[in-house]
Amino acid sequence: APSKTILTVNNIEVIYDHVILVLKGVSLEVPEGGIVALLGANGAGKSTTLKSISNLLRAERGEVTKGSIHFEGNQVDRLTPNDLVKQGVVQVMEGRHCFEHLTIEDNLLTGAYTRKDGRTAVQQDLDMVYDYFPRLRERRLSLAGYTSGGEQQMCAIGRALMSRPKMILLDEPSMGLAPQLVEEIFEIVKKLNETEGVSFLLAEQNTNVALRYADYGYILENGRVVLDGEAATLRDNEDVKEFYLGVS
Ligand code: ATP
């Protein structure tokens, strides 16, 4: 059966500092329960696209000046990041952004701040996060600043999970991590998708790994989508092979 669309980005344009046009009409869709990859070189506009959706652009003097964004059929481009979290959309920023002076567990608990369903439910979700990330359980009392890059990335994803999201916007999960850890993190993304039904839109420069785990991909160049398709189709595309997979 054709799946429902959970997120629709329609022809958005983004301008920084009132003059710098960075997204020049980007459209994309994420099906409910899908994993969609946003691919492209450094500076192509992947992070900007994610931040337009989560509404984190304003802090960087960026603005969506054209187009629209709908989540579950509701227009969301005027919502605050907080209200979006309440609707079920949460972003995991590039560079992880854990609170270094807090323990892993306290970091995870900060992710539950929008919830009003009480301590028992939050404790259950903490256990759920630890089941997905056994390393975080082992390190729960360590200060995040003293854990490894991989553990901090897991902490950032775990914290996002604590808000019980329907959709996670994941920015460069592979950045700075050893290949084995990258696989470990993508395996968990896949499992969260299959088991909890979380939809993902993930930005990745690592095209190879992203296209192995995603269902569908969009390739951005200079603020425009230049190619999109099923992940398997993109993997076999000669241009993708040559320019993004380093084989031909
Ligand atoms: P990266 O992997 O480096 O994050 P990206 O594909 O996510 O790359 P963006 O970070 O979205 O790309 O950046 C797209 C373009 O917008 C780049 O040319 C960048 O220099 C520019 N840009 C990003 N943030 C700002 C800002 N706050 N002010 C002005 N220009 C910006």
Residues whose N, C-alpha, C, O or C-beta is under 5 A from the ligand:
A	BS01	ATP	Y16 I20 V22 A41 N42 G43 A44 G45 K46 S47 T48 T49 E60
